Amino acid sequence: MQDTIEYGNLMHAAMRSLIKSVLEQVAQDGLPGAHHFFITFDTTHPDVAIADWLHDRYPEEMTIVMQHWFDNLTVTDDGFGVTLNFGDAPEPLYIPYEALKTFVDPSVEFGLRFETAAEDDEDEPDLEELLAPTDEDEIPDAPETDEPHKDAEVVSLDSFRK
């Protein structure tokens, strides 16, 4: 029996399970509406599978965008595979959930950040910047709503650490 409850590890497992569920839904039904994802991952993780030229270009971390075109999205218990277009060259990628650093859907101002005690905050992608709307995020002729604007909720594990 352990002396403490490892809330950080439990939270990471729950967040990975949420991402897996979202990706399974997208693999089955496609991306609904204006949803799209910015996914940042650690390219040094031993189970990451990307082309050598991508690894050379992104030796530590890489952010991918799943939006207008992606193919062959496969979701497993340990990670996901997807083919993305890099300059008119389709490239297959495999990303284990353990390699994830951030998962952001700016269309609904949702973001998750996976943190470790050893990470330096200066090296972290700025979730506020990823969540900021861009011209690409706008939907032409989108209906106006009277709902008040809500700031994005970013889950951080720092508050659970001793």
C-alpha positions in Angstrom: 0.0 0.0 0.0 1.2 3.5 -0.9 1.7 6.3 1.7 0.0 8.9 -0.5 -2.6 9.2 -3.2 -0.9 10.2 -6.4 -3.4 12.8 -7.6 -1.1 14.1 -10.3 -0.7 10.7 -12.0 -4.5 10.1 -11.6 -5.3 13.4 -13.2 -2.9 12.7 -16.1 -4.6 9.3 -16.7 -8.0 11.0 -16.6 -6.9 13.7 -19.1 -5.4 11.1 -21.4 -8.6 9.1 -21.2 -10.6 12.2 -22.2 -8.4 12.8 -25.2 -8.7 9.2 -26.2 -12.5 9.5 -26.1 -12.5 12.7 -28.1 -10.2 11.2 -30.8 -12.3 8.0 -31.0 -15.4 10.1 -31.6 -13.5 12.1 -34.3 -12.2 8.9 -35.9 -15.8 7.6 -36.1 -17.7 10.8 -37.0 -15.2 13.4 -38.2 -14.6 16.8 -36.6 -18.0 18.5 -35.9 -18.5 22.2 -36.6 -15.5 24.4 -36.1 -13.7 22.0 -33.8 -10.0 21.6 -34.4 -7.0 20.6 -32.3 -3.5 21.9 -31.6 -1.6 19.0 -30.1 1.9 19.5 -28.8 4.0 16.4 -28.1 7.5 15.4 -27.0 9.3 14.2 -30.1 12.0 12.6 -27.9 9.6 10.0 -26.5 10.8 6.6 -27.6 7.4 5.5 -29.0 6.8 8.6 -31.1 6.9 7.6 -34.8 7.5 10.6 -37.2 9.5 10.9 -40.4 13.2 11.6 -39.9 13.0 15.0 -41.6 10.2 16.0 -39.1 12.3 14.8 -36.2 15.3 16.8 -37.5 13.1 19.9 -37.8 11.5 19.3 -34.4 14.1 17.6 -32.2 12.4 18.2 -28.9 8.7 19.0 -29.4 6.2 19.5 -32.2 2.7 21.0 -32.5 0.4 19.5 -35.0 -3.0 20.9 -36.1 -5.9 18.6 -36.9 -8.4 20.7 -38.8 -9.2 20.7 -42.5 -7.4 17.7 -43.7 -6.2 14.6 -41.9 -6.5 10.9 -42.7 -6.2 7.5 -41.2 -6.9 8.5 -37.7 -6.5 5.4 -35.6 -6.9 5.4 -31.8 -5.5 2.8 -29.5 -5.2 2.4 -25.7 -1.7 3.8 -25.8 -1.8 6.5 -28.4 -3.1 7.6 -31.8 -1.9 7.5 -35.4 -2.8 10.1 -38.0 -1.7 11.1 -41.5 -1.2 14.9 -41.9 -0.3 17.0 -44.8 3.1 18.8 -44.6 3.6 21.0 -47.8 1.5 18.7 -50.0 3.3 15.6 -48.6 1.2 13.3 -46.5 3.1 12.0 -43.5 1.9 9.3 -41.0 2.5 10.0 -37.3 2.1 8.0 -34.2 1.9 9.8 -30.9 1.6 7.9 -27.6 -0.6 9.7 -25.0 2.4 9.7 -22.6 4.2 12.0 -25.1 1.5 14.7 -25.0 2.3 18.1 -23.6 -0.8 20.1 -24.6 -4.2 19.4 -26.2 -6.1 22.5 -27.2 -9.4 23.0 -29.1 -9.5 26.8 -29.6 -13.0 26.7 -31.1 -14.5 26.1 -27.7 -11.6 27.5 -25.7 -10.6 24.2 -24.1 -7.1 23.2 -23.3 -5.2 20.6 -21.3 -1.5 20.8 -20.3 0.5 17.8 -19.1 3.2 19.0 -16.7 6.1 17.3 -14.9 8.0 18.7 -12.0 11.2 18.9 -14.1 9.7 21.0 -16.9 10.7 24.7 -17.1 7.6 26.9 -17.6 9.5 29.1 -20.1 9.7 26.1 -22.5 5.9 25.4 -22.3 3.7 26.4 -25.2 1.6 29.4 -24.2 -2.0 28.0 -23.9 -3.4 31.5 -23.8 -1.8 32.1 -27.2 -3.1 28.8 -28.6 -6.6 29.5 -27.3 -6.7 33.0 -28.8 -9.0 33.1 -31.8 -7.5 33.6 -35.2 -9.0 34.4 -38.5 -9.0 30.7 -39.3 -11.1 30.1 -36.2 -14.0 32.3 -37.4 -16.9 30.6 -39.1 -18.5 32.7 -41.9 -22.1 33.5 -41.3 -21.9 32.0 -37.8 -25.0 32.9 -35.8 -24.5 35.5 -33.1 -25.3 34.5 -29.6 -26.1 36.6 -26.6 -24.1 34.4 -24.2 -21.4 36.2 -22.2 -17.8 35.3 -23.2 -16.2 32.8 -20.8 -12.4 32.5 -20.4 -10.9 29.1 -21.2 -10.4 26.7 -18.4 -6.9 25.3 -18.4 -6.3 22.4 -16.1 -2.9 22.7 -14.3 -1.6 20.1 -11.9 0.6 22.6 -10.0 -2.1 23.1 -7.4 -2.0 19.4 -6.6 1.7 19.2 -5.9 3.3 19.6 -2.5 
